[in-house]
């Protein structure tokens, strides 16, 4: 399994500042799953965590809309670079959203959670086949700077990823076919974005 991990934080009003987290690449041998990977897996083969009952305690943002806008921005970016668009898999989005929620509620911003689990561990727990795979994470603020609508929040996130070579490389990997984007917004307006990309 090949996993590419990238994280950035652009907080407050300065979206031009991108802090790139450590990039980790892992290459391990895994059994051949032929075409039964990612989006091609039947629901019965995937055991994602229970969906969150609430993507934010705030009433002034529709997180689902922000996620949809970010998927559209990602696919526009790929089309601009002569690449195929990605299928948005809601099961992969649940896995991504749980990582965003975990970062928000356990006060960390990293690909590794406090239990020393990485993307590969989270995918394995859900039996979601993703190889190669990549994870981009982003931390920003809601209702700060130009982030006052769901569309603006998505645009801020894609720009931050595009300005970082490792994030951009993940988004423009030709063999990826599937994405799952999960956002969690805290009461105090911190926005945690997790973008998963899979073949």
N, C-alpha and C positions, 0 to 999 in steps of 0.2 A: 504494500500500500504506500503510495507516494502522497504525502500531505505537505502542503505549503501554507505557512501561517504568517499573517501580516496584521499588525494593529496600529492604529493611529489615534491621536487625540487632538482635536481642534476645539478648544473650549473658549467660552465667552464670545467676544465679537471678532476675533482675529482668525478667520478661517484659512488664511494663507499659511499659518504656522501649522506644520504637520510633524508630529512626533511619532516616528516609526518604531514600533516595538521590535524586539528581536525576531528574526526570521528563522524558523526551524524547518528543516527538510528531513523527512524520514523516508527511507526506501526499504520496504520489507517484502519478502515473497509471500504471496497469498494464493489460496486455491483459485482456480479459474472459475469465474462465475458467468462466463460467456456474456450473453446479452441481458442477464437478469440482474443488472446493477442499477442502482439509483432509481430513476423514474420507471424503469422497466420492471421493477419488483412488484409482485402483487401485494395488496394491503395485508394479506394474511402472513406474509413473510417479514413484515416490519412491525416492531413493537415500540413505537415512539412513546415518550412520556405523555402523561395526560395533558391536554392543552390547558394553558393558563385560563382561569376564569376571567381575568382582567389584565389587559396589557399595560394599564396605567391606573393609578388612583386619581388622576386628574380628569376633569370634565371638559377641558378646553382643547383637546386634541383627539383626532380619530387615528389611532395608531395603525389600524388596518389600511386606511387610505395612504398613510405615509409609506408603509411597506409596499403597496401596489405601485406607488409613484417611483420608489427606488428600483423595483424590478424593471419598470418601463425605462428609467434612466440607464440602467445597466444594459438592457437590450439595445437601446439607441446607440450607446457607446460601442457596443460590439458591431452593430450594423455599419456605423461610421468607419470602422476599421475592417470592413469586408469579412466579418465573421458571422456565423449563424447565431440566431437568438437562442436564449436558454429557456427551457420549460421551467416554470415555477412549480415546485412540488410542495404541497402544503405539509407533507410529513417532514420534509427536510426543514421547512420553516419552523415547525414546532421544536425541532432539535436546536435550531439557531436561537429561537426566542427564549428557550430555557437557559441557554448560556447567557444571553443578555440579562435575563431576570436574575440569574445566579450572581453575575458580576455586580448588579445593582444592590442586591440584598446581602451579599457577603463582603461588600466593599473592596473589590479588586478590579483591575482592568488588565487582563492578560488572557492568553490562550490556555494557560494552565490554571485550573481552579485550585482552591485550597486543599482538595483531596488528591492533588497531583495528577489529575486527569486532563488529557488533551483531547483535541478533536477526534482522533482515532478511537479513543476510549468511549467518547460519547456516541459515536457512530456504531461501535461494536455493541454497546448496551441496547441500542435500538435495532440491531441486526440490519442496519441500513448499509448497503454495499456501495462504496464510494471510493473508486481507485482509478486514477488519481483524484485527489481532493484538495481543496484549499479553503482557508478561513481568513476573512478580513474582519477586523473589529474596529469600531470607531466610537469615540466618546465626545459628545458635544452638549449644547444646552438648548432648551426649548424657550421660545420667546426672548431670545437674546440676539442681537445683531439682526441679520436678515432672516432668521428662522422663526417666522410668525405664522406660516401656513404649512400644512402637511407637504405640499409640493416643494416649498422652499427648503424644508428640512431634508427631503430626499435629494434635492439638488446640491445642498451643502455637503451631504454625505458622499455623493458620487464625485464631486469636485475634490474633496479631501483625498479620496482613494486614488483619483486620477493623478494628483500631484505627487504621489509617492510611487516611485518605480516598482517596489515589490507588490503593492496593492494592485497597481495597474497591470502588471504582468499576470497576476492571478486572474483578473477580470478578462484579460484578452488571451487566455490560454485556449488555443483552438479546439482541443479535444473535449473541453467541458460541454456538457449538454443540459445540465440541470442546475437550478439554484434554489436556495431556501433562505429567505431574509426574515430575521426576527428582531423586532425593536421593543424595548421596554423603556418607559419614561417614568421617572420617580416623582414623588410629590414635590420635591424641591427642584424639578425641571432638568435633572440630568438625563440625557438620552444615551442609551447604550444600544449600539447597532451591531448585529452579527450577520455577516453575509457568508453563506456557505456555497461552494461551487464544486460540482461533481461531474464525473463521467459515469 
